[in-house]
Each structure stands twice: as C-alpha cells, then as structure tokens.
Amino acid sequence: MKISDLFIHYTLFAALAVPLAARAEVPVVKPVKKAKEKNIQPWSGYAVHDTQRPAPPKVKVTACTTTPAPSDADIIFDGKDCSAFTKEWTVKDGILIATKTGTNSTKKDYGSCQVHLEWRVPADREVDGQKGGNSGVFLMGKYEIQIMESHSNETYPDGQAAALYGQYPPLVNASLPHGQWQSYDITFIAPVYDANKLVTPATVTVMHNGIMVHNAQPYKGPTTHKRVANYPAKHPEKAPLTLQWHSDPIEYRNIWIRDIGEYSTSPEAK
C-alpha cells in the first residue's frame, strides 16, 4: 500500500471514529417532566398553608372589644351553662373551656348572621406553630375563622389568628399577647344557591379586637385542610355555629348571634 493510500485510510477512520467516540461519551438525557405544584391557590399564587407567603403586618392593640348582647340576639354563652350547645364543655368561673368531648355546635341553625365572641389561650399554655393554641369558629359549621396564638407564635399565614383558614390571612395581625382576652366581631353572609348551582359565594367581614381584618371577603368554598377550597353542588340554607376542638383547652366568654334579616318593604312593593 502506498503511503498516500495509507494516509487516506487513516483520515477516513479518524473522521468516523471521533464522532462515534464523542457520541459514546455523552450520555443520552431523557427529558424530565417537572412535577406540578399541588394546591396552588388561583387567587393568590401561593400554595395552601404556604410558609413563604408574607405574614400580615402587626398592629398594636390595647384590649379586646367587649360588646353586650343586644335584645334581639341569641345568647350562646353568658357565663352560666352550655344549654345552647349540643355538648357539655367545662364551665368554670364564668368561662367556657373547650374539652375532650369534641367539637361543639349550637342547637340552632343559622345562615347570614352577626356573631360576637371572646376567646383566649390559657396563659400557661405552651404554644408552638399549630400546636397548643389552636381552635376555630365555623360559620354554618363550614367556614372557619382561625383561633390561634399569633402575637408571638409564628405559623403559616393562612392559619394564623383571624385567618380564613387555608384561604386568606388577615389584612393585619391584631393579636394580643398570650393569655389575654381577644374578640371577634363577625358579619357573615351565607352563599346563595339556585337549583344546586352557586349564585353568589359566602362573604365575611371580621373585626379582630376592634380592628378590621377582612372586609366583605368572599370565601372560595367551605374550609378544607391542605387543599384548595371549592363550593359543593349542594349546600344547606342554614347550619349550626361550631367551635372546634383541636386538643387545646381554648377559653370562651360572651358569645352571641343575631340573624341578619331583610329590609322591610310595603305591601305595594311586593
């Protein structure tokens, strides 16, 4: 074989060998499907119970708002007994204490209503995140406003005091220190359905210790845990008010409810 022929064979071999070697050295990478983030709230862009969600700013409050029940209110607890409830929680020194008998509901059902209640986490209670100072008030047994020690205790923002649990943190944190009485003044408008179809969602206005923390805020559906809320196909017109038992002895006093009626009209207007 001539030297020139040998050179040509070598050149062809090198041209073929290099790409083959290169292909052998570079691994084949299969495309990886990115896992979809679960439980993202369409209205906020955050996941349910997202710890990266900004906490609301704190405002200084000096005391809770103690409002005596008006004459047209149903007295749920006035320091005497549990007769308005389905379960017997402990009553001591005019205070209602959540006990192991479980979540407690009113015997009467309510729809749109005005609610006043006062609550506190016992001063000697150790609180850490969602443990130790956890409860909630449920409108119609379905729509929770969180009860939680949130003056110094930190947790996910849509689970702190006065949050619409799993949906919206309060606009501001109006919590008082551990062991002090706190108040909620709530105006709740029940959802409207027509033929098992949602017409208007439930809305709520909440005053925490006299500070507005929700203003006619629509609920995205009944309260859920660790998943995005939505409205069911069927919904009752009225249901009980419920106080949650969450293994913590939260204390209550001065609880009353008023039904929200309609404006009066003349017979000619009907």
C-alpha positions as CSV (number, residue, x, y, z in Angstrom):
1,M,0.0,0.0,0.0
2,K,1.3,3.4,-0.9
3,I,1.9,5.9,1.8
4,S,-0.7,8.2,0.2
5,D,-3.3,5.4,0.4
6,L,-2.4,4.7,4.0
7,F,-2.9,8.4,4.8
8,I,-6.3,8.4,3.2
9,H,-7.4,5.3,5.1
10,Y,-6.2,6.8,8.4
11,T,-8.0,10.1,7.7
12,L,-11.3,8.3,6.9
13,F,-11.0,6.1,10.1
14,A,-10.4,9.2,12.2
15,A,-13.3,11.0,10.7
16,L,-15.6,8.2,11.6
17,A,-14.1,7.2,14.9
18,V,-14.2,10.6,16.6
19,P,-17.9,11.3,16.2
20,L,-18.6,7.7,17.4
21,A,-16.4,8.2,20.4
22,A,-18.0,11.5,21.2
23,R,-21.4,10.0,21.0
24,A,-20.4,7.3,23.3
25,E,-19.0,9.7,25.9
26,V,-22.1,11.9,26.0
27,P,-25.0,10.2,27.9
28,V,-28.5,10.4,26.4
29,V,-30.6,12.6,28.8
30,K,-34.2,11.9,28.7
31,P,-36.5,15.0,29.3
32,V,-37.7,15.2,32.8
33,K,-41.3,16.2,33.4
34,K,-41.5,18.9,36.0
35,A,-43.8,17.9,38.9
36,K,-46.8,20.2,39.1
37,E,-47.1,22.2,42.3
38,K,-50.1,20.9,44.2
39,N,-52.7,23.0,46.0
40,I,-51.8,26.4,44.4
41,Q,-54.5,29.0,45.2
42,P,-55.5,30.6,41.9
43,W,-56.4,33.8,43.6
44,S,-53.0,34.3,45.5
45,G,-50.4,32.2,43.6
46,Y,-49.4,30.6,46.9
47,A,-49.9,27.0,48.0
48,V,-52.4,26.3,50.7
49,H,-50.6,26.8,54.1
50,D,-47.5,28.2,52.2
51,T,-44.9,29.2,54.8
52,Q,-43.3,31.5,52.1
53,R,-46.5,33.6,52.0
54,P,-45.8,37.0,53.6
55,A,-47.2,37.4,57.1
56,P,-49.5,40.3,57.6
57,P,-48.1,43.4,59.4
58,K,-48.7,43.7,63.1
59,V,-50.7,46.5,64.6
60,K,-50.7,47.4,68.3
61,V,-53.9,46.8,70.1
62,T,-54.6,47.5,73.8
63,A,-57.7,45.4,74.6
64,C,-60.4,43.3,73.1
65,T,-63.8,44.7,72.3
66,T,-66.4,43.5,74.9
67,T,-69.9,44.1,73.4
68,P,-73.0,43.2,75.5
69,A,-75.6,41.2,73.6
70,P,-78.4,43.3,72.1
71,S,-82.1,42.4,72.8
72,D,-82.6,40.5,69.6
73,A,-79.6,38.3,69.9
74,D,-79.5,34.6,70.7
75,I,-77.3,34.2,73.8
76,I,-74.9,31.3,73.1
77,F,-72.8,31.6,76.2
78,D,-73.2,34.2,79.0
79,G,-71.1,32.5,81.7
80,K,-73.7,30.2,83.0
81,D,-74.1,26.9,81.1
82,C,-73.9,25.1,77.8
83,S,-77.6,24.8,77.1
84,A,-77.3,26.4,73.7
85,F,-74.7,23.8,72.6
86,T,-75.0,20.1,71.8
87,K,-72.1,19.1,74.1
88,E,-71.2,19.9,77.7
89,W,-67.9,21.7,77.8
90,T,-66.4,22.7,81.1
91,V,-67.8,25.9,82.6
92,K,-65.6,27.5,85.4
93,D,-65.7,31.0,86.8
94,G,-68.0,32.2,84.0
95,I,-65.7,30.8,81.3
96,L,-66.4,28.1,78.7
97,I,-63.4,25.8,78.3
98,A,-63.0,23.5,75.2
99,T,-62.8,19.9,76.4
100,K,-62.2,16.4,75.1
101,T,-65.9,15.8,74.4
102,G,-65.1,17.2,71.0
103,T,-66.2,20.0,68.6
104,N,-69.2,21.8,69.8
105,S,-72.1,23.1,67.8
106,T,-75.2,25.3,68.5
107,K,-78.5,23.5,68.7
108,K,-80.0,26.2,66.5
109,D,-79.1,26.6,62.8
110,Y,-78.1,30.0,61.3
111,G,-77.5,31.4,57.8
112,S,-76.5,35.0,57.4
113,C,-75.7,36.3,60.9
114,Q,-73.7,38.7,63.1
115,V,-71.5,37.0,65.7
116,H,-69.6,38.2,68.7
117,L,-67.3,36.0,70.8
118,E,-64.4,36.5,73.1
119,W,-61.6,33.9,73.5
120,R,-58.2,33.4,74.9
121,V,-55.4,30.9,75.0
122,P,-54.6,30.0,78.7
123,A,-51.6,31.9,79.9
124,D,-49.7,28.8,81.0
125,R,-50.2,27.1,77.7
126,E,-47.1,26.2,75.7
127,V,-47.7,27.1,72.0
128,D,-45.6,26.1,69.0
129,G,-46.9,26.7,65.5
130,Q,-50.3,25.0,65.1
131,K,-50.0,23.2,68.5
132,G,-51.1,24.4,71.9
133,G,-53.3,27.3,71.0
134,N,-55.4,26.1,68.1
135,S,-59.2,26.3,67.6
136,G,-61.6,27.9,65.2
137,V,-65.2,29.3,64.9
138,F,-67.1,27.8,61.9
139,L,-70.0,29.7,60.4
140,M,-72.6,27.3,59.3
141,G,-70.2,24.6,60.5
142,K,-68.3,25.0,57.3
143,Y,-66.5,28.4,57.1
144,E,-63.7,28.8,59.6
145,I,-62.1,31.8,61.1
146,Q,-59.0,30.6,62.8
147,I,-58.4,30.9,66.6
148,M,-54.6,30.8,67.3
149,E,-52.0,32.5,69.5
150,S,-50.4,34.8,66.9
151,H,-48.9,37.7,68.9
152,S,-45.5,36.0,69.2
153,N,-46.2,32.5,67.8
154,E,-45.4,32.0,64.1
155,T,-47.2,29.7,61.7
156,Y,-48.3,29.7,58.1
157,P,-50.2,33.0,57.4
158,D,-53.4,31.4,56.2
159,G,-53.6,29.5,59.5
160,Q,-52.8,32.3,62.0
161,A,-55.3,34.1,64.2
162,A,-58.3,35.6,62.3
163,A,-57.3,33.9,59.0
164,L,-60.0,32.5,56.8
165,Y,-58.3,29.1,57.3
166,G,-56.5,27.8,54.2
167,Q,-57.7,30.7,52.1
168,Y,-56.7,34.2,53.3
169,P,-54.5,35.6,56.1
170,P,-56.0,38.6,57.9
171,L,-55.1,42.0,56.4
172,V,-53.2,42.8,59.6
173,N,-52.2,40.9,62.7
174,A,-54.3,42.4,65.6
175,S,-53.4,39.7,68.1
176,L,-53.0,40.5,71.8
177,P,-50.4,38.7,73.9
178,H,-50.7,35.2,75.1
179,G,-53.2,34.8,78.0
180,Q,-55.2,37.9,77.2
181,W,-58.8,38.0,76.1
182,Q,-59.4,38.6,72.4
183,S,-62.6,39.4,70.4
184,Y,-64.1,38.6,67.1
185,D,-67.0,40.5,65.6
186,I,-68.2,38.7,62.5
187,T,-70.7,39.6,59.8
188,F,-71.3,36.5,57.7
189,I,-73.4,36.4,54.6
190,A,-74.4,32.9,53.6
191,P,-73.9,31.7,50.0
192,V,-76.9,31.8,47.6
193,Y,-77.7,28.7,45.5
194,D,-80.3,28.2,42.8
195,A,-81.2,24.7,41.7
196,N,-78.0,23.3,43.3
197,K,-75.9,25.9,41.5
198,L,-73.9,28.6,43.3
199,V,-75.2,32.1,42.5
200,T,-73.2,34.2,45.0
201,P,-70.4,33.0,47.4
202,A,-70.4,33.4,51.1
203,T,-68.7,36.6,52.4
204,V,-67.4,37.6,55.7
205,T,-66.3,40.8,57.5
206,V,-64.2,40.3,60.6
207,M,-63.1,42.7,63.3
208,H,-60.3,41.3,65.5
209,N,-60.0,43.2,68.8
210,G,-61.9,46.1,67.1
211,I,-59.6,46.1,64.0
212,M,-60.9,45.4,60.5
213,V,-59.0,42.3,59.2
214,H,-61.5,41.1,56.5
215,N,-63.8,43.4,54.6
216,A,-66.7,41.6,52.8
217,Q,-64.2,38.9,51.8
218,P,-65.7,36.1,49.7
219,Y,-64.9,32.6,50.8
220,K,-63.7,30.3,48.0
221,G,-65.7,27.5,49.4
222,P,-66.2,25.7,52.7
223,T,-63.0,25.4,54.7
224,T,-60.7,22.4,53.8
225,H,-57.4,21.2,55.1
226,K,-54.3,21.1,52.8
227,R,-56.3,21.5,49.6
228,V,-57.8,24.3,47.6
229,A,-61.4,25.1,48.6
230,N,-64.4,25.0,46.2
231,Y,-68.1,25.0,46.5
232,P,-70.1,21.8,46.6
233,A,-73.1,21.1,44.3
234,K,-75.5,21.2,47.3
235,H,-75.5,23.5,50.3
236,P,-77.9,23.9,53.2
237,E,-79.6,27.3,53.8
238,K,-78.8,27.2,57.5
239,A,-76.5,25.2,59.7
240,P,-75.1,25.4,63.3
241,L,-72.3,27.7,64.5
242,T,-69.4,25.4,65.6
243,L,-66.5,25.8,67.9
244,Q,-63.6,23.5,67.1
245,W,-62.0,21.1,69.5
246,H,-58.3,20.8,68.4
247,S,-57.0,19.2,71.6
248,D,-56.3,22.6,73.1
249,P,-58.3,24.0,76.1
250,I,-59.2,27.3,74.5
251,E,-61.4,29.5,76.7
252,Y,-64.5,31.5,75.7
253,R,-66.9,34.0,77.0
254,N,-69.7,36.4,75.9
255,I,-70.9,34.6,72.7
256,W,-74.0,35.8,70.9
257,I,-75.5,35.6,67.5
258,R,-78.1,37.7,65.6
259,D,-79.8,36.6,62.4
260,I,-79.4,39.1,59.6
261,G,-82.9,39.7,58.1
262,E,-84.0,41.7,55.1
263,Y,-85.1,45.3,54.8
264,S,-88.8,45.8,55.3
265,T,-91.0,46.8,52.3
266,S,-94.5,48.0,51.9
267,P,-97.2,45.5,50.7
268,E,-97.4,47.5,47.4
269,A,-93.7,46.8,46.7
270,K,-94.2,43.1,46.8
